[in-house]
Amino acid sequence: MKPKVLAIIPARGGSKSVPRKNIKELAGKPLIAWTIEEANKSKYIDRVIVSSEDKEILQIAQKFGPYVPFVRPANLAEDNTAGIEPVLHALEHFADYDYVVVLQPTSPLRLVEDIDGCIEYFLQEKAKFCVSVCEVEQSPYWMYTLDNCAKMQPLLKQQSLITRRQDLPKVYTLNGAIYLANINLLKQTRNFITDETIAYVMPIERSFDIDTEEDFKICEYLYTETLM
């Protein structure tokens, strides 16, 4: 039988870096709309929901088609609330799903091909957890810490310094775009990052995570460039 997949888009109202970030306009529509529209295109996702404590966010989100089953409790939308808590709260309302995919609205350049590609890879590998990553542009092999006298110490210990970029080992970072898990196991671990988590590699150009006003400008520029 085809497994049932629930997509959760968490979008709290508070944001210190950019006020009302999740509904701030990006290239003509609210930031959250970019994620909702791509999730709605998925051939694997059975239901898309938005979780928020903010009624304005929920009202705007509903215009783009997701299911809004509840208003998230305010205590699950505080600055110090762990990101997994709203996910586990949402899962309490949906008992008949096999897998959950969490799509943060701060990744507006993520496409449905990334979402479905991740789900396909997850199912193909019979994985328990999967997260999206991208290759880092600045290698940690060329990074240093400084002591009190400003003397440099390599962040990563090496027998000899790698001097050519093409010789650097490939290194990846979480890009925040896609988190996927077996629901029963996620309830046990309360974390997407485990010893059994596999990585789905996304292109750097679709891995932008919005956190500042400058990020909005960069993403708007990148979106405009793709249309030209």
Buried (B, 14 or more C-beta within 10 A) or exposed (E): EEEBBBBBBBBBBBBEEBEBBBBBEBBEBBBBBBBBBBBBEBEBBBBBBBBBBBEEBBEBBEEBEBEBEBEBEEEBBEEEBEEBBBBBBBBEEBEEBBBBBBBBBBBBBBBBEBBBBBBEBBBEEEBBBBBBBBBEEEBBBBEEEEEEEEEEEEEEEEEEEBEEEEEBEEEEEBBBBBBBBBBEEBBEBEBBEBEEBBBBBBEEEBBBBBBEEEBBEBBBEBBEEEEE
